[in-house]
């Protein structure tokens, strides 16, 4: 993780722009897959679904709404486990 941070610091502007473009393409691909998955399960774009795992409101116990995203109880629990494992500092 620290090595990745160092690599980012020494990136020149061209490498940064290329990496940013690749990241945006990956995000777009994930959104397309999530939407395909949702449609295949009968979830319409109007029906809320988790912005992290793509599960629909009818597939989870709770779905919390944020300003521009939703998160389900399963992703909250997973995030809690990750934060609990990280050393303080």
Secondary structure, DSSP 8 states (H G I E B T S, - for coil): -HHHHHHHHT--HHHHHHHHHHHHHHHHHHHHHHHHHHHHTT--TTS-B-TTT--BTTTSS-EEE-SS-EEEHHHHHHHHHHHHHS---
